[in-house]
Amino acid sequence: MERLQNGEDIAQVSDAGMPSISDPGKELVKACVEADLPVVALPGANAALTALVASGLVPQPFYFYGFLDRKQQAQQAELTALKEREETMIFL
């Protein structure tokens, strides 16, 4: 944050797809927004949407959930809460 506030430009990249989507980079973006620092998002490859388009499933509407909890009991609770949704769902 200090470097950004001093006028430096910083790029956030991720080896896990689009930065800040199910990625800890969202914390950097949030901090920048709160500090009134500009954030510029550049579009790029998106594995979730690419998979949706190639799946043959109904693409609209869709619900992006991201990662389920790592603990099985928590996963079951999450899936139970989601089971009534009618949209195509994307999980990572």
N, C-alpha and C positions, 0 to 999 in steps of 0.2 A: 504494500500500500504506500509505503514511504516513497518508493521509486516512482510510482505513478503520480503521486502528489508533487513530486519534483519535476514532472514533465516528461519522464521517460515513457516510451511505448512498450507494452508487453503483450505478447501473444500467448494465449492459452491453447494448448493442444492436448489431445487425448489419444491413447492407443486403444480406447474402448468405444469408439464411435464418436458421435457428436458431443463435443464438450458441454458440460453442464446438464445433460440429460442422463439421469441415473448415474451421475458422476460427481465427485466432490467439488468439481470446479464451480458448481452453483454457489458455493460459499464465497468465492472470489467475486463473482458477479454481484451477489447481494451486498458485499462490503463496498464495492465500487458505487453501486446505486445509492447506498446510504451515505456515502461520502461525496455524492454529487460529481463523481468522475464518469466521463463518457465510456460507454461500452458499445462496441461494434461487433455484431455477430455476422460471420461469413457462412453462407450455406455450404454444405459439403455432403459427402456420402452419409446416408442414414440407413443403417442395417434394418431397423424395425420397419420403416416404410417400404424399403425395397422388398423385404420378405412379404409384407402385406400385399403389395402389388402382384408379386409372382405367385402368391398362394392360391388364387382363385376364390378366396373367401370374399364376402361382401365387404368392400372397403369403406363404405359410408353408411352409418357412422361407425367409428372405431373408438376404442378406449385404450389408451396407453397406460399401463400400470407400472412397467419397469420391473425391478427385481423383487421377488418374494423374499420374505424373511428367511434366514438360513436355518432357523429352528423349525422342525417338522410341526410341532403343535401350533406355532404361530402361523406357519404356512396354511395349515388346515383352517384356522380361524379367518385368515385373509380370503381364502378361496370360498369359504362358506358365505362370507359377507358379499362376495362378488357374484355368486351363482345365479342371481336373479337378473343380472344385467343382460340386455338383449344385443348390445353392440358386439361386433367382432372385437376381441380383446388381444392386446399384444403384451406379452411378458418377455423379459430378458432372462 
